[in-house]
Amino acid sequence: MAAPTFKLNTGHEMPFVGLGTWKSKPGEVQAAVECAIDVGYRHIDCALCYENEKEAGAGINAKINSGKVKREDLFIVSKLWNTHHDPKDVRSGLMQSLGDLKLDYLDLYLMHWPMAFANNGKIFPRDDKEQLINADVDYVETYKAMEKLLDEGLVKNIGVSNFNEFQLGRILKECKVVPANHQIEIQPYLLQEDMVQLCKKNEISLTAYSPLGSRDRPWVTKEEPNILEDPKILKIAERLGKSPAQVLIRFQVQRGINVIPKSVTPSRIESNIQVFDFELSADDETVIRSMKTSYRACTFLPAASNKYFPFRENYKE
Ligand SMILES: NC(=O)c1ccc[n+]([C@@H]2O[C@H](COP(=O)([O-])OP(=O)(O)OC[C@H]3O[C@@H](n4cnc5c(N)ncnc54)[C@H](OP(=O)(O)O)[C@@H]3O)[C@@H](O)[C@H]2O)c1
């Protein structure tokens, strides 16, 4: 059975729980997408910078061509990469994703980060000292170029990702279209309450990325906390007869937040979406909320020199 949906501020329905595809290798991601659609996922989270959109698209198209689903049953998300922030490059960034995915339109197109990089054909453009090469493009100008994609019908909704409160505030003040969605890291160590409130007030839906702590990140260390093994989560999972991942996913769903766990393992893909037949009690929620720290899995520190790096303290850009 397909997962429940919720209404975006544009009136479109977005399915709760999507399949994450970052780090899913070519050779794995097509099978993961096909498995996900078979077990009820209708929302697939893609991005140009994951460098696997051709294979993710092959999985999507295989399921459409087999008659399992229709294109309009699916909610496909992709993201404008940092190298395509110059307003003149925004459309070509989208066209590359659409071409690779072999789709005519996206359901949601997000600005992946507020930061712009030089556009020299590389996903991570670097100078001779191996430092990322920034570009001086204001994310507000990038967003205004994304608004035009809506008029062309190439995307049904637009939104942002990894913005801080100040940056989202500027989009709300200076742009015409209120973002339909904001995708940020959310897990019990990083509850993001201020952003949750800001988005609620402005009717912007939230998607939680790295909801399981992203343990397959290239820069993960042994010293970092592993949320899937946190004793508080294990205790709740054991009592309910659910997996730790199901508890983590259900917690966000109960907060009204969409979740996009990544997996290439069929049994996990299947169980990660089975979170609509149980509830966490108010006590469980209190315990999970008490886990809050300032830990963040996706820091993107190599980009910290960028003028619009979002995770600086006392940010105002
Ligand atoms: N907007 C952004 O900047 C941004 C940043 C990060 C992520 N994202 C999106 O969010 C998605 C999810 O985040 P993520 O990939 O960082 O990490 P995640 O979903 O928190 O964790 C993925 C890891 O958890 C494992 N896993 C999945 N289900 C499990 C289960 N039931 N039990 C135990 N382990 C399980 C996966 O292993 P297997 O695959 O081996 O099963 C993988 O190692 C991404 O794939 C991407 O689509 C967006």
The ligand as an SDF file (V2000), in Angstrom:
LIG
                    3D

 48 52  0  0  0  0  0  0  0  0999 V2000
   19.6660   18.1480    1.0090 N   0  0  0  0  0  0  0  0  0  0  0  0
   20.8190   17.6920    1.4300 C   0  0  0  0  0  0  0  0  0  0  0  0
   21.8320   18.4150    1.5110 O   0  0  0  0  0  0  0  0  0  0  0  0
   20.9380   16.2610    1.8470 C   0  0  0  0  0  0  0  0  0  0  0  0
   22.0000   15.8680    2.6780 C   0  0  0  0  0  0  0  0  0  0  0  0
   22.0350   14.5450    3.0970 C   0  0  0  0  0  0  0  0  0  0  0  0
   21.0570   13.6440    2.6870 C   0  0  0  0  0  0  0  0  0  0  0  0
   20.0580   14.0420    1.8480 N   0  0  0  0  0  0  0  0  0  0  0  0
   19.0210   13.0890    1.3690 C   0  0  0  0  0  0  0  0  0  0  0  0
   18.5380   12.3700    2.5160 O   0  0  0  0  0  0  0  0  0  0  0  0
   18.7180   10.9740    2.2820 C   0  0  0  0  0  0  0  0  0  0  0  0
   18.9300   10.2450    3.6120 C   0  0  0  0  0  0  0  0  0  0  0  0
   20.0660   10.7160    4.3000 O   0  0  0  0  0  0  0  0  0  0  0  0
   21.4630    9.9320    4.3500 P   0  0  0  0  0  0  0  0  0  0  0  0
   21.6260    9.1150    3.1170 O   0  0  0  0  0  0  0  0  0  0  0  0
   22.4870   10.9770    4.6390 O   0  0  0  0  0  0  0  0  0  0  0  0
   21.3900    9.0210    5.6220 O   0  0  0  0  0  0  0  0  0  0  0  0
   20.3450    8.1390    6.4350 P   0  0  0  0  0  0  0  0  0  0  0  0
   19.1440    7.8690    5.6270 O   0  0  0  0  0  0  0  0  0  0  0  0
   20.2250    8.7770    7.7610 O   0  0  0  0  0  0  0  0  0  0  0  0
   21.1960    6.8080    6.6430 O   0  0  0  0  0  0  0  0  0  0  0  0
   21.5560    5.9720    5.5810 C   0  0  0  0  0  0  0  0  0  0  0  0
   22.3150    4.7910    6.2020 C   0  0  0  0  0  0  0  0  0  0  0  0
   21.4440    4.0580    7.0670 O   0  0  0  0  0  0  0  0  0  0  0  0
   21.4110    2.6950    6.6720 C   0  0  0  0  0  0  0  0  0  0  0  0
   20.0520    2.1940    6.9320 N   0  0  0  0  0  0  0  0  0  0  0  0
   18.9180    2.4460    6.2210 C   0  0  0  0  0  0  0  0  0  0  0  0
   17.8670    1.8330    6.7900 N   0  0  0  0  0  0  0  0  0  0  0  0
   18.3250    1.1940    7.8740 C   0  0  0  0  0  0  0  0  0  0  0  0
   17.7100    0.3810    8.8500 C   0  0  0  0  0  0  0  0  0  0  0  0
   16.4050    0.1130    8.8120 N   0  0  0  0  0  0  0  0  0  0  0  0
   18.4810   -0.1370    9.8430 N   0  0  0  0  0  0  0  0  0  0  0  0
   19.8190    0.1330    9.8880 C   0  0  0  0  0  0  0  0  0  0  0  0
   20.4530    0.9050    8.9830 N   0  0  0  0  0  0  0  0  0  0  0  0
   19.7180    1.4190    7.9870 C   0  0  0  0  0  0  0  0  0  0  0  0
   21.8070    2.6770    5.2080 C   0  0  0  0  0  0  0  0  0  0  0  0
   22.3970    1.4450    4.8520 O   0  0  0  0  0  0  0  0  0  0  0  0
   22.0630    0.5970    3.5030 P   0  0  0  0  0  0  0  0  0  0  0  0
   21.8520    1.5550    2.3880 O   0  0  0  0  0  0  0  0  0  0  0  0
   23.3210   -0.2040    3.3320 O   0  0  0  0  0  0  0  0  0  0  0  0
   20.8670   -0.2400    3.8130 O   0  0  0  0  0  0  0  0  0  0  0  0
   22.8290    3.7940    5.1670 C   0  0  0  0  0  0  0  0  0  0  0  0
   24.0730    3.3410    5.6230 O   0  0  0  0  0  0  0  0  0  0  0  0
   19.9240   10.9390    1.3320 C   0  0  0  0  0  0  0  0  0  0  0  0
   20.1270    9.6880    0.7400 O   0  0  0  0  0  0  0  0  0  0  0  0
   19.5520   12.0500    0.3860 C   0  0  0  0  0  0  0  0  0  0  0  0
   18.5630   11.6210   -0.5310 O   0  0  0  0  0  0  0  0  0  0  0  0
   19.9710   15.3410    1.4540 C   0  0  0  0  0  0  0  0  0  0  0  0
  1  2  1  0
  2  3  2  0
  2  4  1  0
  4  5  1  0
  4 48  2  0
  5  6  2  0
  6  7  1  0
  7  8  2  0
  8  9  1  0
  8 48  1  0
  9 10  1  0
  9 46  1  0
 10 11  1  0
 11 12  1  0
 11 44  1  0
 12 13  1  0
 13 14  1  0
 14 15  2  0
 14 16  1  0
 14 17  1  0
 17 18  1  0
 18 19  2  0
 18 20  1  0
 18 21  1  0
 21 22  1  0
 22 23  1  0
 23 24  1  0
 23 42  1  0
 24 25  1  0
 25 26  1  0
 25 36  1  0
 26 27  1  0
 26 35  1  0
 27 28  2  0
 28 29  1  0
 29 30  1  0
 29 35  2  0
 30 31  1  0
 30 32  2  0
 32 33  1  0
 33 34  2  0
 34 35  1  0
 36 37  1  0
 36 42  1  0
 37 38  1  0
 38 39  2  0
 38 40  1  0
 38 41  1  0
 42 43  1  0
 44 45  1  0
 44 46  1  0
 46 47  1  0
M  CHG  2   8   1  16  -1
M  END
$$$$
